[in-house]
Amino acid sequence: MKIYTKTGDKGTTALFGGTRVPKHHLRIESYGTVDELNSHLGMLRDQKLDAHSFNSLLKIQNKLFTVGSILATDPEKATLKSGKQRLDIPRISAEDIEFLEKEMDQMNEELPEMTHFVLPGGHQTVSVCHIARCVCRRAERLATALFDNEPFDEEVLKYLNRLSDYLFVLARKLSKDLQAEEIQWIPQKES
């Protein structure tokens, strides 16, 4: 299989289902940002992590391919009027969202109470996690804009929202594991 097809040379690309759209279409921006997030999670996974965090990130990366497929699908071709699926695309389930919530709850049990915002950084691994969190928030913003125009399964929005929270908690856990200083943001009073 050749990687280059030359079909996008005029600035369009095909959605899952065959519909062609401009490469700057909001749908492309949405799933492209999810792909960018997935790459950042791969870089995070390449850091020295405990086995549980490594495996959780691997599971999340697989789910992000599901999110990307949903976002890359022409909504008119995703379902028939009868509600039956026309294209075989996987779904994000309530259990996928619960997985993130349980992971956060488990990590939070071991973390000190958060009383202030924290500045990203302290260790390269923590910084990579914060970058992934920010990309996840951007993916969520783009997906919500797309949802307003062309609705899709709401579980995708919930998943992206919960994932950004998960990445914040993971960054705090990694700070603790790596004995990195967590610097609180304390607003400066004007003198």
C-alpha positions in Angstrom: 0.0 0.0 0.0 1.4 3.4 -1.0 1.3 6.2 1.6 0.8 8.9 -1.0 -2.4 8.8 -3.0 -2.2 12.3 -4.7 -5.9 12.7 -4.0 -5.3 15.5 -1.6 -3.1 17.6 -3.9 -5.9 20.1 -4.4 -6.5 20.8 -0.7 -9.3 18.3 0.0 -9.4 15.0 1.8 -11.9 12.2 2.2 -13.9 11.5 5.4 -14.7 8.0 6.5 -17.5 7.2 4.1 -16.0 8.9 1.1 -17.3 12.5 1.3 -14.6 15.0 0.3 -14.1 18.2 2.4 -11.4 20.9 2.4 -8.4 20.1 4.6 -9.1 23.1 6.7 -12.7 21.9 7.5 -13.5 21.9 11.3 -14.0 18.1 11.2 -10.4 17.7 9.9 -9.1 20.2 12.6 -11.0 18.2 15.2 -9.7 14.7 14.4 -6.3 16.1 13.5 -5.9 17.6 17.0 -7.0 14.3 18.5 -4.2 12.7 16.4 -1.7 15.3 17.7 -2.8 14.5 21.2 -2.3 10.8 20.6 1.3 11.6 19.5 2.0 13.6 22.6 0.6 10.7 24.7 3.1 8.4 22.8 5.9 10.7 23.8 4.6 10.7 27.4 4.5 6.9 27.3 8.1 6.9 26.1 9.2 8.5 29.4 10.1 6.4 32.5 6.6 5.6 33.9 5.3 3.1 36.2 3.7 0.1 34.5 0.2 1.0 35.5 0.4 4.5 34.0 2.1 3.1 30.9 -0.7 0.6 30.3 -3.4 3.2 31.1 -1.9 5.5 28.5 -1.8 2.7 26.0 -5.5 2.0 26.6 -6.3 5.7 26.2 -4.3 5.9 22.9 -6.4 3.1 21.5 -9.6 4.9 22.6 -8.3 8.1 20.9 -8.3 6.2 17.6 -11.9 5.5 18.2 -12.6 9.2 18.9 -10.7 10.1 15.7 -12.8 7.6 13.7 -16.0 9.1 15.0 -14.9 12.6 14.2 -13.6 11.5 10.8 -17.0 10.0 9.8 -19.5 11.9 7.6 -22.5 12.0 10.0 -24.9 11.4 7.1 -23.2 8.1 6.3 -22.7 7.0 10.0 -26.3 6.0 10.5 -29.4 5.1 8.4 -32.8 6.7 9.1 -33.8 3.6 11.0 -30.9 4.3 13.4 -28.9 1.3 12.3 -25.2 1.9 11.7 -24.3 2.0 8.1 -20.5 2.2 8.7 -18.8 0.0 11.1 -17.2 2.5 13.5 -16.5 1.8 17.1 -18.1 3.8 19.9 -16.9 5.5 23.1 -18.9 4.0 26.0 -19.9 5.1 29.5 -17.4 2.5 30.7 -14.5 4.3 28.9 -15.4 7.5 30.7 -15.7 5.6 34.0 -12.3 4.2 33.5 -10.8 7.7 33.4 -12.8 8.7 36.5 -11.7 5.6 38.5 -8.1 6.3 37.5 -8.3 9.9 38.7 -9.9 8.8 42.0 -7.2 6.3 42.6 -4.4 8.8 41.9 -6.0 11.5 44.0 -6.0 9.2 47.0 -2.2 9.4 47.0 -1.8 13.1 46.3 -1.8 16.1 48.6 -4.9 18.3 48.6 -4.7 20.9 45.9 -5.2 24.4 47.3 -3.9 26.4 44.3 -3.3 26.1 40.6 0.1 24.7 39.8 2.5 25.9 37.2 3.3 23.3 34.5 6.8 22.0 34.7 9.2 20.6 37.3 10.4 17.7 35.3 10.5 16.9 31.5 8.0 14.0 32.0 5.6 16.3 33.9 5.9 19.0 31.2 5.1 16.4 28.4 2.0 15.5 30.3 0.9 19.1 30.7 1.4 19.7 27.0 -0.8 16.7 26.2 -3.4 18.1 28.6 -3.4 21.4 26.7 -3.7 19.7 23.4 -6.6 17.7 24.8 -8.4 20.9 25.8 -7.9 22.2 22.3 -9.3 19.0 20.8 -12.3 19.3 23.1 -12.9 23.0 22.1 -12.7 22.0 18.4 -15.0 19.0 18.9 -17.6 21.0 20.7 -17.6 23.6 17.9 -18.0 20.7 15.4 -20.8 19.2 17.5 -22.7 22.5 17.4 -22.7 22.3 13.6 -22.8 18.5 13.0 -23.8 16.5 16.1 -22.2 13.2 16.8 -22.2 10.9 19.8 -22.0 13.0 23.0 -19.8 10.4 24.7 -16.9 11.7 22.6 -17.2 15.2 24.2 -17.5 13.6 27.7 -14.4 11.5 27.0 -12.3 14.4 25.9 -13.4 16.5 28.9 -12.6 13.7 31.3 -9.3 12.9 29.6 -8.0 16.5 30.1 -8.8 16.2 33.8 -7.1 12.8 33.9 -4.0 14.3 32.4 -3.9 17.0 35.0 -4.1 14.5 37.8 -1.5 12.3 36.1 0.8 15.3 35.9 0.5 15.8 39.6 1.0 12.1 40.3 4.1 12.1 38.1 5.4 15.2 40.0 5.1 13.2 43.2 6.6 10.0 41.7 9.6 11.9 40.3 10.0 14.1 43.4 9.6 17.2 41.2 8.6 20.4 42.9 5.0 21.5 42.3 5.1 25.3 42.1 1.8 26.8 43.1 0.5 29.8 41.2 -0.2 32.5 43.7 -1.4 35.8 42.1 0.9 38.7 42.8 -0.8 41.7 44.5 -0.1 44.9 42.7 2.0 47.3 44.9 
